[in-house]
Amino acid sequence: MTRFRTPTLCRIGTPTLCRIGAALLLSVSLLACSSPGQPAPESTGPGTQQAAEKSPSVVNRPAAPVPALNVPAGDASTAVEKFIDWAAESRLSQREEGRAAIVAARTNDAVAQALVDAVFAAQKTDHSRALVALSILGELRNPVGEQGLTRFVNLPFPQDSKGSDFEGEDPEQTALGTLQAKAAEGLAYMGSESSRQQVLTLVAKHPSRIVRAAAIAAFLYNYPDSRELLRRYVQPDELIFLDRPGRDIGESGESFNAELAVYLKLHPELAAPAPASGEEEAPDLPDPVDAGPPPAY
């Protein structure tokens, strides 16, 4: 649904659990490896007896109507909870309906505040719900929502805690980083001078590389003519992010591959090394040791 890109979840390699409906509805920047318009490669496996049918999640679940979001102040909290539920389970075909409902509530400060409250409430209890709420809040483009996004993106970032890393990542840092990256994208899409400056500040000073990278990509996407201004805020070892391509929904594989080729020419150090010619002989392995029968219990 959102018109701002979402690089944080797909383009920086940070693992997260996103609800399928929210990803389809609220994300417009997907770095897929194949294009929907391209035919699937021919299979060399055994043929099937019948063609694939629709996903059971589509066949067995009717599309729910879009709930009202632009409601009186007294009903805002309930309406927001229902809308988040709907957005998380919605279908791609309902994207424009959902966007229209959000636009209709753009000047509703009570709804904006209820969304802010929902973001903070879900932050540590339901990561995917917080992502959905942040996406809706960014799409709303409301001044109250901007204040909430600014407050959220400036929450204290967890210190690197030794011994808590999981495969090289601190889960607490990654969780908050991906959420704050989504907030940064919403601020870039907001379009106000204050939100614009806030994004530049994030680019320069936020402690998380996840957030800095997302802020760079979102700023470029929403302010494509301000590259040189942005360059002054980017940390020296992250200037490469200014050139990184992103694939939009509807872009062909050929188009994106051409952008990627240009990127790799600009930064050849990122290209994968050429495979070694010939096949290397596998080293001899020692014979397995016979451990004997298992002990009796």
C-alpha positions in Angstrom: 0.0 0.0 0.0 2.7 2.4 0.9 4.4 4.3 -1.9 7.7 4.5 -0.1 10.2 1.7 -0.5 10.9 -0.9 2.2 14.5 -1.9 1.9 15.0 -2.8 5.5 13.4 -6.2 5.4 14.4 -7.4 2.1 17.5 -5.6 1.0 19.7 -5.6 4.0 19.4 -9.3 5.0 17.8 -8.8 8.4 15.6 -11.7 9.3 12.0 -10.9 10.4 8.6 -12.5 10.4 6.2 -10.5 8.2 2.6 -11.4 7.7 1.9 -12.3 4.1 -1.1 -10.1 3.8 0.9 -7.1 5.1 3.8 -7.7 2.8 1.5 -7.9 -0.2 -0.6 -4.9 0.8 1.8 -2.5 2.4 5.2 -3.0 0.6 6.0 -1.6 -2.8 9.6 -2.4 -3.0 10.2 -6.1 -3.5 13.6 -7.4 -4.5 12.2 -10.6 -6.1 14.5 -12.6 -8.2 12.0 -13.3 -10.9 9.5 -11.3 -12.8 5.8 -12.1 -12.7 5.7 -11.5 -16.4 8.3 -14.1 -17.3 7.3 -17.7 -18.0 8.5 -20.3 -15.5 11.4 -22.4 -16.6 10.5 -25.8 -18.0 10.6 -28.6 -15.4 12.8 -31.6 -16.1 10.9 -33.6 -13.4 7.9 -35.9 -13.8 4.8 -34.2 -15.2 1.7 -33.5 -13.0 -1.7 -34.9 -13.7 -3.4 -31.5 -13.4 -2.5 -27.8 -13.4 -1.8 -26.0 -10.1 -4.9 -24.5 -8.6 -5.4 -21.5 -6.4 -3.8 -21.4 -3.0 -5.9 -22.9 -0.2 -5.6 -19.6 1.7 -7.4 -17.9 -1.2 -10.0 -20.6 -1.9 -11.0 -21.2 1.7 -11.0 -17.6 2.8 -13.3 -15.0 1.2 -11.8 -11.5 0.9 -13.0 -9.4 3.8 -14.4 -5.9 3.1 -12.3 -2.9 4.0 -13.3 -1.6 7.5 -14.0 2.1 8.0 -11.0 4.1 9.3 -12.3 7.6 9.2 -14.5 7.4 12.3 -15.4 9.8 15.2 -12.7 10.2 17.9 -14.5 8.0 20.4 -14.3 5.0 17.9 -10.8 5.6 16.7 -9.0 3.0 18.8 -11.5 0.2 17.9 -11.4 1.2 14.2 -7.6 1.2 14.1 -7.4 -2.3 15.7 -9.9 -3.6 13.1 -8.1 -2.0 10.2 -4.7 -3.4 11.3 -6.3 -6.8 11.5 -7.8 -6.4 8.0 -4.5 -5.1 6.5 -2.5 -8.0 7.9 -4.9 -10.5 6.2 -5.8 -8.6 3.1 -5.0 -9.5 -0.5 -3.0 -7.7 -3.1 -6.1 -7.0 -5.1 -7.5 -4.9 -2.2 -4.5 -2.6 -2.0 -6.1 0.4 -3.6 -9.3 0.0 -1.5 -7.2 0.0 1.6 -5.2 3.0 0.5 -8.4 4.9 -0.2 -9.6 4.2 3.3 -6.4 5.6 4.7 -6.4 8.7 2.6 -10.0 9.4 3.7 -8.7 9.5 7.3 -5.7 11.7 6.6 -6.9 14.7 8.6 -8.3 12.6 11.5 -5.9 13.3 14.3 -7.7 10.8 16.6 -7.0 8.0 14.2 -3.4 9.0 13.8 -2.9 9.0 17.6 -4.6 5.6 17.8 -2.2 4.3 15.2 0.8 5.7 17.2 -0.5 4.0 20.3 -0.9 0.7 18.4 2.7 0.9 17.2 4.1 1.4 20.7 1.8 -1.2 22.2 2.9 -3.9 19.6 6.6 -3.0 19.6 7.7 -5.7 22.1 4.8 -8.1 21.9 3.9 -8.5 18.2 6.7 -7.5 15.7 4.7 -8.1 12.5 1.7 -6.2 13.9 4.0 -3.2 14.7 5.3 -3.3 11.1 1.7 -3.2 9.7 0.7 -0.3 12.0 3.9 1.6 11.0 3.1 1.1 7.4 -0.5 2.4 7.8 0.8 5.4 9.9 3.3 6.3 7.2 0.7 6.1 4.5 -1.6 8.4 6.5 0.8 11.4 6.3 -0.8 13.1 9.3 1.2 15.6 11.5 0.2 13.7 14.6 1.5 10.6 13.0 4.7 12.4 12.0 5.3 13.2 15.7 4.7 9.6 16.6 7.1 8.3 14.0 9.7 10.8 15.1 9.4 9.7 18.7 9.5 6.0 17.7 12.5 6.3 15.5 14.4 8.0 18.3 13.8 5.4 20.9 17.1 4.5 22.6 18.8 1.8 20.6 19.9 -1.3 22.6 23.6 -1.6 23.3 25.5 -4.5 21.8 25.2 -7.1 24.5 28.0 -9.7 24.4 26.8 -13.3 24.6 23.3 -12.6 23.2 24.2 -12.7 19.6 22.5 -15.2 17.3 24.5 -16.1 14.2 26.2 -12.7 14.4 23.1 -10.6 15.2 21.8 -9.2 18.4 18.1 -10.1 18.2 17.0 -7.1 20.3 18.9 -4.7 18.0 17.6 -6.3 14.9 14.0 -6.2 16.1 14.0 -2.5 17.0 16.2 -1.7 13.9 13.7 -3.1 11.4 10.8 -1.3 13.1 12.7 2.0 13.2 13.7 1.5 9.6 10.0 1.3 8.7 9.4 4.5 10.7 12.2 6.2 8.8 10.5 5.2 5.5 7.2 6.7 6.7 8.9 9.9 7.6 10.5 10.2 4.2 7.1 9.7 2.6 5.5 12.3 4.9 6.7 15.1 2.7 7.1 17.9 5.3 10.3 19.9 5.9 10.5 18.6 9.5 10.2 15.0 8.4 12.7 15.5 5.6 15.3 16.9 8.0 14.6 14.1 10.5 15.4 11.5 7.8 18.7 13.3 7.0 19.6 13.2 10.7 18.9 9.5 10.8 21.2 9.0 7.8 24.0 10.7 9.6 23.6 9.8 13.2 21.3 6.8 13.9 23.3 4.0 15.6 21.9 1.2 13.5 23.1 0.5 10.0 19.7 -1.0 9.3 18.0 2.3 9.9 20.7 4.4 8.1 20.4 2.2 5.0 16.6 2.4 5.0 16.7 6.1 5.5 19.1 6.6 2.5 17.0 4.5 0.2 13.7 6.1 1.3 15.1 9.6 0.9 16.4 8.9 -2.6 13.0 7.4 -3.6 11.0 10.3 -2.3 13.5 13.1 -3.1 15.3 11.9 -6.2 16.6 15.3 -7.1 18.3 15.7 -3.7 21.1 13.2 -4.1 23.9 15.7 -3.5 22.2 17.0 -0.4 21.9 13.5 0.9 25.5 12.7 0.1 26.6 15.3 2.7 24.9 13.3 5.4 25.9 9.8 4.5 28.8 8.3 6.4 31.9 7.8 4.3 31.8 4.0 4.4 28.1 3.9 3.4 28.3 6.1 0.2 27.8 2.8 -1.7 24.2 2.8 -0.6 23.5 5.9 -2.8 24.0 3.7 -5.9 22.2 0.5 -4.7 19.3 -0.4 -7.1 15.8 -1.4 -5.9 13.2 -3.3 -7.8 9.6 -2.1 -7.8 6.4 -4.0 -8.3 5.8 -4.4 -12.1 9.5 -3.9 -13.0 10.7 -6.6 -15.4 13.6 -8.8 -14.5 15.5 -7.5 -17.6 15.2 -3.9 -16.4 16.3 -4.7 -12.8 19.2 -6.9 -14.1 20.4 -4.0 -16.2 20.4 -1.7 -13.1 22.2 -4.3 -11.2 24.8 -4.6 -13.9 25.5 -0.9 -13.8 25.7 -1.1 -10.0 28.3 -3.9 -10.1 30.4 -1.9 -12.7 30.4 1.0 -10.3 31.4 -1.3 -7.4 33.2 -4.3 -8.9 34.4 -5.4 -5.4 30.8 -6.6 -4.7 30.7 -9.0 -7.7 30.8 -12.7 -6.8 34.2 -14.2 -7.7 34.3 -16.3 -10.8 34.1 -20.1 -10.2 37.3 -22.0 -10.3 37.8 -23.8 -13.6 37.7 -27.6 -13.6 36.6 -29.8 -10.7 38.7 -30.3 -7.6 39.1 -33.8 -6.4 37.5 -34.3 -3.0 40.0 -35.2 -0.3 40.1 -38.7 1.0 38.1 -39.1 4.2 39.1 -41.5 7.0 37.0 -44.6 7.4 34.3 -44.2 10.0 35.0 -45.6 13.4 32.8 -48.5 14.6 31.5 -47.3 17.9 30.0 -50.7 18.7 26.5 -51.4 19.9 24.7 -48.7 21.9 24.8 -49.0 25.7 21.9 -50.8 27.4 19.5 -48.8 29.6 
